Amino acid sequence: MAIDLFDLSGKVALVTGTSRGLGAGMARALAAAGADVAVHDRERPCATEEGLRAAGVRTACLAGDLSDRAAADRLVADALDTMGRLDILVNNAAMQVKQDRFEDITADQLERTFRTNVYSMFYLTRHALGQMQRGARIINTASVTAYRGSPHLIDYASTKGAIVAFTRSLALSLVERGIRVNAVAPGPVWTPLIASSFSPEEVAKFGSDVPLGRPAEPDEIAPCFVFLAAEDSAFFVGQVLHPNGGEIINT
């Protein structure tokens, strides 16, 4: 993929949740725009690291279970030790578990989903802010489910709603410090997580209900993150982009 419009040369990004799918796609897109990229995976080796080296940028593989506060606390420090600075933080790591009945969402599932999807953003952002300068960017991954809900992903959709509120509130808090915060709320995206979360029948129909009639490929969503990381989006503060295949969202 070539991102010709946006130049991120000299910038350093940390992207969480890059083991596959959208996270891997956004890491590739940021590297294609010239950024050095530290990629996070739950375990080493990081699947995307080799491809980023082929793009000619500096990269590093950082590991950790971000549902654990100590691991989240260490991640930013490891990124700084390895890369030397941090200009762009992409909070993307997330988990979801499909449940057909609300009563089947256990306390453990609820807590782990919120720790991974929401708490980690607080911890990572708090540590990153101590090193970020004016002009830095924070980009969070929300979801279309934050706006229209999901009967089978109630806890996941709830975390994505929290991320929208977190994005808007944090943006207002940091705008005078010259640090811009925005988010992306993708619609259906093909990732290995879909195949592991849904039945074969559901996978076959996945994404067919959007106007385009199909789910997105990760590389069709990733340019949104590059745009929000670049100076070209200088007037975007506390906004959420909606690459969702044509679904109209009341924001």
N, C-alpha and C positions, 0 to 999 in steps of 0.2 A: 504494500500500500504506500502511496506517496501523498503526503500532505503538503501541497505546494504553497498554499496561501499563508500558512502560519509558521513562523520561525521561532523555535524554542532553543536555538543554539545557546550554549552556555548555562542553561537551566538544569537543575537537578530535581527529579521527581521521585517520590515514593508512592508506589501503588500497592494497595493491599488486595489480597484475594485474586492472585494472578495465575492460579494453577491451571485454569482452562477457561473457555468461553469468553465472556465479556471482559473480564480482567486481563486475560492474555491479549485480547484484541486492543484494549486501550493502551497497554504497555507497548505494543508494537507501533501503534499510531503515534504515541509521544516520542518514541525513538526515531520514527521516520521524519518527524518534525525537527529533530536535532537534539532533543533532550537526553541527558544521561538519566538512566532509570534504575532505581533500586526496586526489585520485585519481591513481593512477599508471598510465600506459600506456607501452608500449614507444616510441611515437612520438606527437608532437603532430599534430593536436588530439586531446584525450581525448574519446572518444565519449560518456561519461556526464556530462561536466561541465555541459552545458546543462540536462539534466534535473534536476540537483541545484540549480541556481540557481532553477529553477521551484518547488522545495520551500521556498524562502525562507531557505536557510542559506548561509553563506560557503563557497566552494569554490575549489579551485585545481587546475590540470592540471599534473602533473609527469611528465617523460618520462625514459626511460633503459632500457638493456638490462641487467637485473639479473644476467645471467651474467658481467658485467664488474664486478670489484670496485670500481673507481673510480666507476662509475655508482651502485652501491649505496651507497658512502660519501657521495656527493653528495646522494642523495635525501632523507635525513633533514635535512640542512642546508637544502636547498631548502624542505622542508616547514616548518621552523621560521622561516625567513626570511619565508615567505609567510603563515603562519597564526599565528605568534607563540608557540605552545606545542604540546605533544603529550601527549594523555591516553590515546589508544587506538592501538595499532599492530596492524594486521591483515596478517599475512604470508600472502598468497594467490597471488602470482605463481608460475606453474609451466609446464612444457612436458612433452609426451609425444610419443613417436614409436612407432607400432606396428611390431613386427617378428614375423614368424611363426616364425622360428628364433632361438634364443639366439645362435648364431654370427653372426647378421647385425647384432648390436648392435656398432657400431664404437667404437673408443676415443674418437673425437671426440664421438659421440652420448652415450656414457656420461658423459664429462667435462662436456659442456654441460648435460645433464639434472641432474647433481648440483650444478653451479655455480648454475643457475637456481633449482632447487627447494630446495636445502639451504644451500649456502654463503651465498646472499643473505640468508637468515634470520639467520645468525650476524652478518653485517656490519651489517644494518639494526638488529638488536636491540642490538648493542654500541653503536652511535652513539645510538640512541634512549634508552638507559638513562642517558646523561649528562644528559638533559633531563627525564626522567620523575620525577614526584613520587609520594609515597604515594597509593594509590588508582588508579594507572594500570593499564591492562590491555594484555596482549599475547595475541592470538588467532591461532593458526596453522591453516592448512587442511591436514588430512591426507586420508585416503581410505579407503574400505572395502577397497581393494586392499592396504593395509598389514596387514590381518588375515586375508584369505582368499587373497591372492596374485592374480596375473594372468599367464597363460602368454604373452601377447602384449605385455605391458608390464612386463617384468621389471625394467628399470632404473628406470622410473617408480615401480613398487610399492616398490622398495627405498628410494627417496628418501622415500616416504610413511611407511615403517616408521621411518626415521631421524627424521622429523619427530615421530612419536609419542614416541620416546625423548628427543628434544630438548625437547619440551613438558614431559614429566614431570620431567626433570632440571633444566631452567631454573626450573620452578615451585618446586621445593624450594630452589633457590639464592636466589630472590628473595622468598619468602614473608615473611621477617622484615623486608624493606624495604617491605612493604605493597604490592607490585606483584604482581598475580595473573596467572598464565599458564594458559591452557587451549587446547583445540583442538576442531575439528569435523571429523568423518570422513564426508563425504557418500557415499551410494551413487550410482547412476547419475543424472546430471543432464543435461538437454538444454542443450547449448551448441554454438556453431558449431564448436568444436574436435572434437566427435564426428563431424560430417559430413565434416570435412577429414581425420580420422585413420582412418576405417573405410570399408569397402566399402558400396555401397548395400544389399546383403543384410544386412550386420551392423547398419547404421543402422536398418533396418526392424525388427530384433529387439531393438534396444538397450533394456535395462531390463525386458524381458518376463519375465525369470527371477526377479525379486523377488516376494514375496507380493502386493504391490499390482498387479503385472502391467504396470507402466509406469515410466518414469523420472520424476524430479521436475522441476518447473520451478524456475529459480533462486530465484524469490520464495518458494518453499516451504522452501528451505534457509536463506535469509538471516536469518530471525528468530532462529536459533540464535546468530548472531554478535551480534545486538543484546542478547539475554539475557546472554551472557557479558561484554558490555561494560558492562552496567548493574549497579547496586548490588543488584538482585534476586538475582544469582548469587553473593552474597558468600561462600558456603560452598563454592564450586567452586574447587578448586586442583589443577592438574595433571590435570584430567579431559578426556575426549574425548566429545563428544556424537555420536550415531550416527543421523542422519536418513537412513535407507537403504531405506525402503519395506517394512520388516518383516523384513529379514534378521537373524537372531540371531547376534550377534558375541560371542565369548569374549574379553573384554578383560582 
